[in-house]
Amino acid sequence: MKSFFMSLKSLWLLGQKICKMLNQEQLKQDIDKQLTLEQVEIDKELYEKHNVSQTPTININGITMEDPFDYEAIKEVIDREIEASKNE
């Protein structure tokens, strides 16, 4: 899986474009301090480990749903997995 991480400068520019109401000074301070860097690294390891390619990703007993918004498909997999567990 290809990783995509932005440079700090790119992140800063994106933040400026996305939200004019965002406190730009606070955003800059937060980026500079890298207070969430440890959590970002944990998240990166998790998405690589579990082959996450989109947000949200729904995984049911090792089955990754192609469309996380397809309620009927999700319900079908859950029902099938419940039935399979009853037969074990």
C-alpha positions, -999 to 999 in steps of 0.1 A, spaced: 0 0 0 13 34 -9 15 58 20 5 95 15 18 120 40 19 157 35 49 179 43 43 204 71 42 232 46 16 215 25 -5 207 56 -3 244 66 -14 256 31 -42 231 30 -55 242 64 -55 278 52 -75 269 21 -100 245 37 -113 265 65 -112 303 66 -127 302 101 -99 281 114 -76 298 139 -46 300 116 -22 308 144 -34 279 166 -31 255 136 5 267 129 14 262 166 -1 227 167 17 217 135 50 231 147 46 213 181 37 180 164 17 171 195 -3 144 177 27 129 158 28 99 181 -9 92 175 -5 97 138 23 71 137 1 46 157 -28 52 132 -4 48 103 8 14 116 -28 3 121 -40 12 87 -10 -5 71 -14 -36 93 -52 -39 85 -49 -28 48 -72 2 53 -76 22 21 -104 45 28 -123 62 56 -145 48 69 -135 12 64 -158 -15 77 -142 -49 84 -164 -77 97 -145 -108 108 -118 -102 83 -142 -92 55 -136 -57 43 -167 -41 29 -162 -27 -6 -188 1 1 -189 12 37 -222 29 30 -241 -1 16 -263 -10 45 -278 -40 28 -244 -55 20 -232 -49 56 -263 -65 70 -260 -95 47 -224 -101 58 -233 -97 95 -262 -121 92 -241 -146 73 -213 -144 99 -239 -149 128 -253 -180 110 -218 -194 104 -209 -189 141 -240 -209 151 -229 -238 130 -194 -240 146 
